[in-house]
Amino acid sequence: MTSLGGRRRERVPVHIFEDPGEVACKVAHHIAGLIKRHAAEGRRTVLGLPTGSTPLDVYKELIRLHQEEGLDFSSVVTFNLNEYYPIEPDSLQSYSRFMHENLFDHINVPPEQVHLPQGDVPEHEVDAWCAWYEQAIDEAGGLDLVLLRIGRSGHIGFNEPGSGRRTRTRAVILDEITRKDAASNFFGEENVPRQGLTVGVGTILEAQEILLMATGEGKSRIIRRAVEEPMFEEVTASYLQEHRKSAIYLDRAAAGALTREKTPWLIRDVDWDLHMAKRAVIWLSGKLDKAILRLEASDFHNSQLHSLVYAFPEIDELCLRVFDDLRQRIYYRDRLPANGRVILFSPHPDDDVISMGGMLDKLVRNRNDIIVAYMTNGSVAVFDTDVSRYLGFVEMCLEDLGFGGAAVAAFNRRRDEIRTFLAGKQPGQTDLPAVQHIKANIRYSEAVAGIEVFGLDRENARFIDLPFYQTGRVKKKPIGEEDVCIVQDLLRERCPDHIFVAGDLSDPHGTHRMCYVAIQRALARYNAEEPEVRPRVWLYRGAWQEWEIHQADVFTPISKAEMARKIEAIFKHESQKDRAMFPGAYDDREFWQRARDRNTATAEALNKLGLPEFYAAEAFVTRDEL
């Protein structure tokens, strides 16, 4: 955990940990400690609990503490903070179901002490139910501890932007961003309920203690607003600033936009090693819109970087060192791997071309022996209409392909079965196995078409389809031994010189991060077996973010013609083009547009620093291990 000193801009205590697992462990043990202390005093512990992916690991650790160390929940009373409305309690997306599956069914909390918002209460009884819920909290003695997660709009519970400081349990209209963030769970934004039930801000702030946790870089900007900017009703999490005993627990990625993480020299003394100096020089160059080699000592003094000038008196020499360091990180094709064995791990069947299509193009031209390992089939991201369209296409081609008689009759039976299912399918309903396979094959065929743009073919594609993904639902299983063994077997088979891995610092329960964990565990075993032939690891980023300039070890330039090939490869993923199932909450651009804009922005950032001008560039971090 980082030091808590030097936080002049932070208006609420913040604890930063290296990874989401450490955050979850600290929070879970804090809650467990409170339960034990109260039990020793003969008191109950009243908890306010959230849902969503963020607290999942907290609940897993609490379950472990109960099952392995005897943590007793018999004196615990729980109140969940929110629920969609209307929704049935047993719905796949219901927070009531979520809590039972992920916590209550695995601990000894008495059922009568569990309180959950009722998403199926009749509309004319909603106000009365909300009043009853408030009364139940009051009769329990109030909330001892509330655990919160933060939405991307800054909401806590379903207290959307604009919620007042004194609001109580009530029905609310869900914000557009909240509904877009929930779209993947409901298989489309149109299926997300427009309302919710939530415990109010006023009720939350009356709790004895409040812990808010956030993980992943997607939360970094809203965390900075909630922590460093004045309290503002448009960011309801900022109300924690006035609570007498609140704290925020973050992983390094979620803390990335805080001043003490992004530009620590603005608030405290720092140890000016070359890495920190490089960060400051790049920051100053961008702040002043002035190339690195044009920076002067006065620029540093005028930007409160006096201590850096004292640490490196020869500012011109420092700027030259930073500039040369960045210049050496520009890898033209002749510096990239050639005639080697490469595995490109792609979490979904399009991450390879979206995130590193330019690099893949060059690796092919450098005559590397390449396997693109598609780690999941991506079937949940295929629209039902695509299945119907492909069924129609096959139907029209049967005669041309030489099928007739019994084969056509069998096709017609299966086609009618699938169409009947799709016609009656409910939002979020698990597909028939046949439908899942068709959707997977749609993604697989698109993936092969994508890499064919660069001169690869079906033999270069390996669909390893890790078991954790094979639920037919958005919610996946944890990474297990079978997942790790599949990756390990591929490493043993290929003995790669280089592997490319998605290095997103996103939701720890997201597919990219889970695939990263599977590779990390498999690679550790493989390296232990073959310590003399360790592959070089190249980390690329996803469709939304790129490595920051000071983070990247390699920048590979992309010409306009190379970008055109990359975009053509992305276009081959037709099921994800025009309208993707899970496009993200804030960005209406198509994936090819995001990739193009991200890569051209990286090139422009390098150009502004005074480095050579390129049309576009991809960035990578390299390591010896994960």
Residue pairs with C-beta under 8 A, 6 or more apart in sequence:
1 15
1 16
1 17
1 22
1 26
2 16
2 260
4 13
4 14
4 15
5 268
6 260
6 264
6 267
6 268
6 269
7 14
7 260
7 267
8 267
9 227
9 228
9 258
9 259
9 260
9 267
10 227
10 228
10 258
10 260
11 227
11 228
11 230
11 231
11 238
11 241
12 226
12 227
12 240
12 241
12 243
12 246
12 247
12 248
13 246
13 247
13 248
14 227
14 247
14 248
14 250
14 255
14 258
15 26
15 247
15 248
15 249
15 250
16 250
16 251
16 252
16 255
16 258
16 261
17 23
17 26
17 249
17 250
17 251
17 252
18 251
18 252
19 251
19 252
19 508
20 57
20 215
20 216
20 251
20 508
21 57
21 508
22 251
23 57
23 213
23 215
23 249
23 250
23 251
24 55
24 56
24 57
24 58
24 60
24 61
24 213
25 57
25 61
26 249
27 55
27 58
27 147
27 211
27 213
27 249
28 57
28 58
28 59
28 61
28 62
28 65
29 61
29 65
30 211
31 47
31 58
31 62
31 145
31 147
32 62
32 65
32 71
34 45
34 144
34 145
34 209
35 45
35 71
35 72
35 73
35 75
35 76
36 71
38 44
38 45
38 75
38 144
39 45
39 72
39 75
43 75
44 75
44 76
44 77
44 140
44 141
45 75
45 76
45 77
45 144
45 145
46 76
46 77
46 78
46 79
46 137
46 140
46 141
46 142
46 143
46 144
46 145
47 76
47 77
47 78
47 79
47 143
47 144
47 145
47 146
47 147
48 78
48 79
48 80
48 81
48 143
48 145
48 146
48 147
48 199
48 204
48 207
49 55
49 78
49 79
49 80
49 81
49 99
49 103
49 147
50 80
50 81
50 82
50 147
50 148
50 149
50 157
51 80
51 81
51 82
51 95
51 98
51 99
52 149
53 507
53 508
53 509
53 510
54 149
54 213
54 214
54 215
54 507
55 147
55 149
55 213
56 102
56 509
57 508
58 147
58 213
59 102
59 103
60 102
62 71
62 103
62 107
63 103
63 106
63 107
65 71
66 72
66 73
66 106
66 107
66 108
67 106
71 107
72 108
73 107
73 108
73 109
74 108
74 109
74 110
76 109
76 113
77 113
77 115
77 140
78 104
78 109
78 113
78 114
78 115
79 115
79 133
79 136
79 137
79 140
79 143
79 199
80 95
80 96
80 99
80 115
80 116
80 117
81 117
81 146
81 148
81 156
81 157
81 158
81 198
81 199
81 204
82 95
82 117
82 157
82 158
82 196
82 197
82 198
82 199
83 94
83 95
83 96
83 116
83 117
83 118
83 119
83 196
83 197
84 93
84 94
84 95
84 119
84 182
84 192
84 193
84 195
84 196
85 119
85 126
85 171
85 193
85 195
85 196
85 197
86 119
86 120
86 123
86 193
86 195
87 93
87 94
87 119
87 120
87 193
88 94
88 119
88 120
89 96
89 97
89 116
89 118
89 119
89 120
90 96
90 97
91 97
91 119
91 428
92 185
92 428
92 473
92 475
93 182
93 185
93 186
93 428
94 119
95 116
95 117
95 119
96 116
96 117
96 119
99 114
99 116
104 111
104 114
115 133
115 136
115 137
117 133
117 197
117 198
118 129
118 197
119 193
119 197
121 129
126 171
126 197
127 170
127 171
129 197
130 168
130 169
130 170
130 171
130 197
131 169
133 169
133 199
134 168
134 169
134 203
137 143
137 169
137 199
137 203
142 206
142 207
142 208
143 203
143 204
143 206
143 207
143 208
144 207
144 208
144 209
145 207
145 208
145 209
145 210
145 211
146 204
146 207
146 209
146 210
146 211
147 211
147 212
147 213
148 156
148 157
148 204
148 210
148 211
148 212
148 213
148 237
149 156
149 212
149 213
149 214
150 156
150 212
150 214
150 219
150 222
150 223
150 226
150 237
151 175
151 177
151 178
151 181
151 222
152 177
152 181
152 218
152 219
152 222
152 585
152 586
153 160
153 161
153 175
153 177
153 178
153 222
153 235
154 161
154 222
154 225
154 226
154 234
154 235
154 236
154 237
154 238
155 161
155 163
155 175
155 178
155 236
155 237
156 201
156 204
156 212
156 236
156 237
156 239
157 198
157 199
157 200
157 201
157 204
158 172
158 174
158 178
158 196
158 197
158 198
159 167
159 172
159 198
159 200
159 201
159 204
159 236
160 172
160 173
160 174
160 175
160 178
160 236
161 175
161 233
161 234
161 235
161 236
162 233
162 234
163 172
163 200
163 201
163 233
163 236
164 201
164 202
164 233
165 201
165 202
165 205
165 233
165 239
166 200
166 201
166 202
167 200
167 201
167 202
167 203
168 199
168 200
168 202
168 203
169 197
169 198
169 199
169 200
169 203
170 197
170 198
170 200
171 195
171 196
171 197
172 195
172 196
172 197
172 198
173 194
173 195
174 192
174 193
174 194
174 195
174 196
177 585
177 586
179 189
179 192
179 194
180 189
180 584
180 585
180 586
181 585
182 189
182 192
183 189
183 191
183 192
183 582
183 585
184 474
184 581
184 582
185 428
185 474
185 475
186 192
186 427
186 428
187 380
187 427
187 428
187 474
187 581
188 427
188 581
191 427
191 428
201 236
201 239
204 210
205 239
205 240
205 242
205 243
208 245
209 245
209 246
210 240
210 243
210 245
210 246
210 247
211 246
211 247
211 248
211 249
212 237
212 240
212 246
212 247
212 248
212 249
213 248
213 249
213 250
214 223
214 248
214 249
214 250
214 251
214 254
215 250
215 251
215 253
215 254
215 507
215 508
216 251
216 253
216 254
216 505
216 506
216 507
216 508
216 510
217 253
217 254
217 256
217 505
217 506
217 545
218 506
218 507
218 544
219 254
220 253
220 254
220 255
220 256
220 257
220 258
221 257
222 235
222 237
223 248
223 250
223 254
223 255
223 257
223 258
224 257
224 258
224 259
225 232
225 235
225 238
226 235
226 237
226 238
226 240
226 248
227 238
227 248
227 258
228 258
228 259
229 235
229 238
230 238
231 238
231 239
231 241
231 242
232 238
240 246
240 248
252 261
252 505
253 505
253 506
255 261
256 262
256 505
259 266
259 267
260 267
260 268
263 280
263 283
264 270
265 276
265 280
265 304
265 305
265 307
265 308
266 304
269 307
270 276
270 307
272 307
272 308
272 311
272 312
274 321
277 308
277 311
277 312
277 318
277 322
278 322
278 325
278 550
279 550
280 305
280 308
281 292
281 295
281 318
281 319
281 322
282 292
282 322
282 326
282 549
282 550
282 609
284 290
284 295
284 299
284 300
284 303
284 305
285 291
285 292
285 295
285 608
285 609
285 610
286 605
286 608
286 609
287 303
288 295
288 299
288 303
289 608
290 299
291 608
291 609
291 610
292 319
292 322
292 323
292 326
292 609
292 610
293 319
293 320
293 323
293 610
294 610
295 315
295 319
296 315
297 309
297 315
300 306
300 308
300 309
300 315
301 309
308 318
309 315
312 318
323 609
323 610
323 611
326 549
326 606
326 609
326 611
327 611
327 612
329 552
329 553
329 554
329 555
330 555
330 556
330 557
330 606
330 611
330 612
331 554
331 555
331 556
332 556
332 557
333 362
333 365
333 366
333 556
336 359
336 362
336 363
336 366
336 556
337 363
337 366
337 368
337 497
337 498
337 536
338 366
338 367
338 368
339 366
339 367
339 368
340 368
340 369
340 496
340 497
340 498
341 368
341 369
341 494
341 495
341 496
341 497
341 498
342 363
342 368
342 369
342 370
342 371
342 496
342 497
342 498
342 499
342 500
343 370
343 371
343 372
343 373
343 490
343 491
343 494
343 496
343 498
343 499
343 500
343 535
344 352
344 356
344 360
344 363
344 370
344 371
344 372
344 373
344 499
344 500
345 373
345 375
345 487
345 499
345 500
345 501
345 502
345 515
345 519
346 352
346 372
346 373
346 374
346 375
346 447
346 502
347 375
347 376
347 502
347 511
347 512
347 515
348 374
348 375
348 376
348 378
348 381
348 443
348 511
349 374
349 376
349 377
349 378
349 443
349 444
349 446
349 447
349 573
350 378
350 443
350 446
350 447
350 450
350 570
350 573
350 576
350 591
351 502
351 512
351 542
351 543
352 360
352 372
352 374
352 447
352 450
352 451
353 360
353 450
353 451
353 453
353 566
353 569
353 570
353 572
353 573
354 542
354 543
354 570
354 591
354 592
354 594
354 595
355 502
355 540
355 541
355 542
355 543
355 595
355 618
356 500
356 540
356 618
356 620
357 454
357 565
357 566
357 569
357 570
357 595
358 556
358 558
358 562
358 563
358 566
358 599
358 616
358 617
358 618
359 500
359 538
359 540
359 556
359 618
359 620
360 370
360 372
360 451
360 454
361 454
361 562
361 565
361 566
362 556
362 562
363 370
364 370
364 454
364 455
364 456
365 455
368 498
370 456
370 460
371 460
371 461
371 462
371 490
371 494
371 496
372 447
372 451
372 456
372 460
372 461
372 462
373 462
373 464
373 487
373 490
374 444
374 447
374 461
374 462
374 463
374 464
374 465
375 464
375 465
375 466
375 469
375 487
375 515
375 518
376 465
376 466
376 469
376 511
376 515
377 439
377 440
377 443
377 444
377 463
377 465
377 469
377 470
378 439
378 440
378 443
379 431
379 436
379 437
379 439
379 440
379 443
379 472
380 439
380 472
380 473
380 474
380 581
381 443
381 575
381 576
381 580
381 581
381 582
382 439
382 442
382 443
382 575
382 581
383 575
383 579
383 581
384 422
384 425
384 435
386 439
386 442
386 575
387 418
387 422
387 435
387 438
387 439
387 442
388 419
388 422
390 438
390 442
391 415
391 418
391 419
391 438
394 411
395 411
395 415
398 404
398 407
398 408
398 411
403 411
414 434
417 432
417 434
418 432
418 434
418 435
418 438
421 431
421 432
421 435
422 435
425 431
428 473
428 474
430 471
430 472
430 473
431 439
431 472
436 472
440 465
442 575
443 573
443 575
444 461
444 463
446 572
446 573
446 574
446 575
446 576
447 461
447 463
447 573
448 457
448 458
448 461
449 572
450 569
450 570
450 572
450 573
451 457
451 460
451 461
451 569
452 572
453 565
453 568
453 569
453 572
454 565
454 569
462 490
464 486
464 487
464 490
466 483
466 486
466 487
466 515
466 518
467 477
467 480
467 482
467 483
467 486
468 476
468 477
468 478
468 479
468 480
468 483
468 514
468 518
469 476
469 477
469 511
471 477
476 509
476 511
476 514
478 514
479 514
479 517
479 518
479 521
483 518
484 518
484 521
484 522
484 525
485 522
486 518
487 518
487 519
487 521
487 522
487 523
488 522
488 525
488 526
491 499
491 522
491 523
491 526
491 535
492 526
492 529
495 530
495 533
496 535
497 535
497 536
498 535
498 536
498 537
498 538
499 519
499 523
499 535
499 536
499 537
499 538
500 538
500 539
500 540
500 620
501 516
501 519
501 537
501 538
501 539
501 540
501 626
502 512
502 515
502 516
502 539
502 540
502 541
502 542
503 516
503 539
503 540
503 541
503 621
504 510
504 512
504 513
504 516
504 541
504 542
504 545
506 512
506 513
506 542
507 513
512 542
516 626
519 626
520 626
523 535
523 537
523 625
523 626
524 625
524 626
527 534
527 625
534 624
534 625
536 622
536 623
536 624
537 622
537 623
537 624
537 625
537 626
538 554
538 620
538 621
538 622
539 547
539 620
539 621
539 622
539 623
540 618
540 619
540 620
541 547
541 619
543 584
543 591
543 594
543 595
543 598
544 584
544 587
544 594
545 598
546 598
546 599
546 601
546 602
546 618
546 619
547 619
547 620
547 621
549 602
549 605
549 606
549 609
549 619
551 619
551 621
552 619
552 620
552 621
553 620
553 621
553 622
554 619
554 620
554 621
554 622
555 602
555 606
555 617
555 618
555 619
555 620
556 617
556 618
556 620
557 603
557 612
557 614
557 615
557 616
557 617
558 566
558 599
558 603
558 614
558 615
558 616
558 617
558 618
559 614
559 615
559 616
560 615
560 616
562 616
563 596
563 599
563 615
563 616
566 595
566 596
567 592
567 595
567 596
570 577
570 591
570 592
570 595
571 577
571 592
573 591
576 591
577 590
577 591
577 592
578 590
580 590
580 591
587 594
589 597
596 616
599 616
599 617
599 618
600 615
600 616
602 616
602 617
602 618
602 619
603 613
603 614
603 615
603 616
603 617
606 612
606 614
606 617
607 613
607 614
